[in-house]
């Protein structure tokens, strides 16, 4: 109901400025009817193409003040991304990804309210040059993956996925209740064939790949890849090299 009221106000606001635009256009010699038709057409396209993306629930944030950190991926600032939602692709969507609540949040048309999209309706989304895919719960129990969004950081014959998340810590003081957002956690997975493997060390990556271990170990030494310092980059480089070796067979 609130969103319908906001939409009504927004349309009235648009009509007010459209009337001003019509007068200006008419003064330049164009017919008022043509000006109206053109303006309404532009407005309908801009709103209609994005209207389906607003099907969600109100994003209410957190019940207590966040004292340290923020819950979002990369930045708390608004950014623009792409979302495949309810079978349609929406581009240039103002959005955030809440890693604590595991929710894709978009800015409503009033540029103030926020909406949480329904996870089950999202096939994938992209922001900050990261591509997240939605993986449903595996009822056959063949994988160790839980339902959710996974950042696909490498997509070849083998895939590398990252499940990113953040946790919170509630603190109570004489000044009130505060929330601290803890450091982002990254869980890595390989997809080889139809199976997924959780990996957290060079040994677990080699075990999951299953072959070419000697060649990969030599590659790691020569390339000076530091797994502990940058595991995300190290896993991608190992898997990319493995795919190259297996393609040359």
Buried (B, 14 or more C-beta within 10 A) or exposed (E): EEBEEBBEEBEEEBEEEBEEEBEEBBEEEEEEEEBBEBBEEEBEEEBEEBEEBBEBEEBEEEEBEBBEBBBBBBEEEBBEBBBBBBEEEBEEBBBBBBBBBBBBBBBBBBEEBBBBBBBEBBBBBBBEEBBBBBBEEEEEEEBEBEEBBBBBBBEBBBBBBBBBBBEBEEBEEEEEEBBEBBEBEBBBBBBBEEEBBBBEBBEBBBEBBEEBBEEBEEBBEEEEBEBEEEBBEBBBBBBBBBBBBBEEE
